[in-house]
Amino acid sequence: MTEPDVQNHFEIIAKLDRLDEAIRGNGKPGILIRLDRLEQDAKRQGKLVWLIVGATVVAAVSTLVQWIAG
């Protein structure tokens, strides 16, 4: 390998190390962990929305039944 080839090789290795650090985190939350947290938050938010929708439907039906039976 010539000198420029060796220099390019080390530059590529350094860039790959920076990408690996960004993905894995190296002691701080990386892209993988942050993405996983976002996905978990989206699941929780979806469950919360369905809980609110269900409670609203139950309240509406209960009010309707009381009004009809009234």
Buried (B, 14 or more C-beta within 10 A) or exposed (E): EEEEEEEEEEEEEEEEEEEEEEEBBEEEEBEEEEEEEEEEEEEEEEEEEEEEEEEEEEEEEEEEEEEEEE
